[in-house]
Amino acid sequence: MTTEPFPSSPPVRLEVLADIVRDELLAAGLPLTHRAGAGAAVSVDSPDHRGVVVHWQQSSQFNDALMAAWGDDPHHEGEEFAAFTKQGDAVREAMAEALLEILTAAGFAARRIDSAHVSDEILVTQRLATSPWQARRSARSAARMDKMQAAWAARSAAGCGNPDCETHCPSTDGTGRA
């Protein structure tokens, strides 16, 4: 299990975790939604602070049509309302399963929220491992930083404060940069 530099305050820690979850979902190619629109909705579980809640939100076009069908059939007895219900349930179920698989593969402790009212929400409680793309990006960033620090140390040891000095730190491209 990797340790994340999370703050100790549960709300702040969960906001950081929510940002990491959003990054992973974006990396997977999923659209995100905040308050309106379609896509993966990511939010901190407030006020309980159990974790980060993720669910799929269908488009406003689908929801508007569903509400119109419901208005035309308030007793839910017609074929159109049944078709909307079937399609909506199938989309929510498929996307909940996809979100769970994506988040688990990305190294999160995630599970479906078991509730009488909601079964298509995912609760992410922690990051167990860094995803491969994040690990690669972090390693490349650390290697660049090490290279820059070595160059700065060499210039400092040479007694030169000029980062473009060709005398103390010659380069192959003529810029003075290593």
N, C-alpha and C positions, 0 to 999 in steps of 0.2 A: 504494500500500500504506500502510495506517495503521500508526502505531507505537503499541503498547500500553505502558503503564508497568509492564512485567513485571520482577520481580526477576531477577537474573542466575543464581540457583541453579536448575538444571534441575528438581528436584522441586517447588520452590515455584512456579516459572513455569508448570509444567504443571498444578498444582492450580488456579491462577488461570484458566488456559485451560479446564480442566474445568468450573469454575463458570460461565464464560461460555457454554460449550457447553450446559450444563444449562439456563441461562436461555433460550437460543434454542429448545431443544426444548420447554420449558414454554410459551413464547410461541406456538409452533406448535400447541399443544394436546395434546402427547404426554405420557402419564404416565411418570414416572421410577421406577426401582426401584434399590434399593441392594444388598441381599444376597439378598433373597427377594421373590417377587411377580412381577408381570408389568409390562412396560414397557421403556423405553430404559434400558440400563445404561451408565453413563459412569464410566470409571476412567482413572487415569494408567497408562501403560505402564511397569510396573516389572519388572525393574530396568533395562531398556534406556533408558528415557526418550526413546523415539522420538517420543512425542506422547500424545494422549488417545485411548483406545479406546472405541468406542461399538458396542453391539450390542443386538438386540431379544431380550428374554427372554419366553418364553411363560408362560402361567399355570400355577400349580401343579396345577390341575385337569387341564389337558392333559398335563402331564408325568407326573402320577400315573397317568392312564389309559394313557399310553404305556408306562410301566414295568410296569403290570399286563399289558398286551398282550405285552410282551417276555417277562415271566415265564411266561405261558401258551404262548409260542412261542419258546423259546430259540434255535431254528435259523433264525428269521426266514423261515419258509416260508408262513405263513398269510396270508389276505386281510386280516384285521384289522390285523396289523402292517404290511403293505404300505400300507394306507389311512392309518394314522397317519404312516408315514414320508413318504408323498406330501404329506399335509396339512402336516406340520411343515416339510418342505423348502420348500413353496410359501410358507408364512407367513414363514419366515426370509429367503427370497430377496426377497419383496415388501417386507418391512420394511427390509432392508438397502438396497435401492434407494431406498426412501422416505427413510430417514435420510440417505443420501448426497445426494439431491436437496435436502432441507431444509437441511442443513449447508452445502452449496455455495451455495445461494441466500442464506443468511445471511452469506456472506462468508468462509467458512473454506476453507483448503487441506485438502481431505479426499479420501481414496481408499480403495478396498477393500483389505483386507490379503490379499495373495496368499500362500497357504500350502497345504500338502498337507492340513492338518487343518481349517482354518477359512477359509471364504470369505464369511461373512456379517458379519464385523467391519469397522468403518470406523476408519481412523486419521486423526485430525485433528492436523496439525502446527503450524498457525499461523492467525491471523486476518488475512486479506488486506484486508478492508473491514468497516466497521461496518454492521450490518443497518439497514434503514430505521426500524424501530420504536425501536431503540437510539439511532440518530442523532437522531431527533425528541425522545426523552426527554432525551438529553444536552443538546440545544439549548434545550429548555424549562427545564431545570434551570439552565443557564448564564445564561439570560435572567432568571430569578427571582433568582439570586445577584447579577447586575449591578444589578438594580432595588433589592435590599436594600442593597447597598453604596452606591449613590447616595443612598438615604434616610439611611443612617447618616452618610455624609459631610456631607449637608446639615444634619443635627442637630448634628454635631460643629462644623461651621463656624459655626452659630448660637450655639454655646457652651452648648448645653443637653444634659445627660446623661440627661434623662428621655425614654424612648422614647414615652410617652403624652402629651407636651406639645402642646397645641393652639395655644399661642402661637407657637412656633417652627416647627412642622410641622403646619399644619391639614390635616384630612382632610375628605372629603365625607360620610363616614358617622358622624362624631362620635367615632371611637375614638382619634384621634390617630395612626393608622397610615396611611401613604400608600397 
